[in-house]
Amino acid sequence: RRVAASPAGHPGAQAQKRDDAAHLHQFVMHAAQDFVEERMWETNGMYLKLVDRFNDLYTYAWVTAGGCRFLLLHDARNEENVRSFFDEVHQLYLRVALNPFHTPRTPIENEVFDRRVRQAARRYFP
């Protein structure tokens, strides 16, 4: 991968920072999977709470009865909002999963589901 140096205010520098942040977030989420696996066996609940922390990023997890994992990477601790968000997303997920036209273990490509998850995110994390 080639990286070109540019002044801090240059659009190329801003794009590079966003790209680096996206890669960091992806790395943190993948690293948290091991902690999710451990925590799944320590509790009977679906909400696993805070499973990992990296610098100022917090990773929360929710695991459905069927083993589907929801992970949230956030820069602030707010357990109540995180739990409420996961609960709402779980309800939305169940509606999709119980749809007879949805194939299990495939990506959810439903615009309504996507829109409602985004609305919930804006409501709980303004």
N, C-alpha and C positions, 0 to 999 in steps of 0.2 A: 504494500500500500504506500502510495506517495503522498506526502503532506507538504503543501506549499506554505511558506511563512508569509504572513500578511499583517499589517498594522491591526491593533486591537479593534478599531472602529470599522474596519473593512468587512463587508458582508461575508467574505470567505472565512474570516476568523470566527464570526458568529455561527456560521454553518458548521465549522469544525467543532466548536464547543458543544453544539446540540448533538452532533454525531457522537462525540466522546461521552456525553452524558447518557445517551441512549445505550451505548455499549456498556457503560458502567452499571446502569439499571438492570440490563439483561444479565450481566455477570452476577450481580447481587441476588437476583431472583433465582438463578440456577443454583447458586451456592446455598441458598436457603432450603432447597429441596431436601437436603440431608437432615436438617433440623426438623422439617415437617415430618419426615419419615419416623424420626425418633419420638417426636411428641405425639404422633398418632397412637402409639402403643402405651403412652403414659396416661391417657385420658379417655373417657367414654364420650365426651362431648364433641360436637362438630366444630365449634369455634375453638381454635388452638391458641388464640391470643397472639402476643408478640413471640415470634419464633427466631428472629435474628435481627441484629443491628449492625450496620456498617456506617461509620462516621455519623452523619446526621440523617441517615436513612433507616427507617424501621420497616420490617417485613412482618406482616400479619398473615395468618392462614385460617382457612375453613375447609374442612374435608367432609364431603357428603357421605351418606351411608353406602353409596355405590363406589366410593373411592375417588370421585372427581375432586380435584384440589382447586381452590380459589386462593390466589395470593394477591396481596395488596402491598405495594411499596409506597411509603409515605414519608414526608419529612417532619411530621409532628406526631406526638402521642395523644390520641384521643380515643380511648378504648370504647366509650359509649357509641360514638359515631361510627367507628369501624365495625362494631358488632351489628349495629342497625343496618349499615350498608350491606354487610355480608348476608344478613337475614333476608333483606329485600332481594338481593341478587340470587340467593338460593331459591326463593319463591319463583322468581322469573325463570331460573334454570329448570325447576320442576315442571313448569308449564310447557317448556320446550321438550324436555326429556319424555314426558308422558304423551306427547303428541304422536299419534300412530304413524305419521308421515316422516318423523325424524328417525334417522338411522343411528342407533347407539354407537358411542365411541367415534363419532365423526365430528369435525368442526361445526360449530353452530354458525350458520350463515343466514341469520334471520335479522332483517333490518329493524323490526319492532323490538326484538330482544336487545340488540345493540343500542338503539335509541334510549330504551328504558334504563339500561345499565348506566349509560352516560348521564341521563337525567338524575339518577340516584347519586352518582358521583358528585355532580354539581350541587345537589341538595345537601349532602352530608359533608362535603369538603369544599366549601366556597372559596 
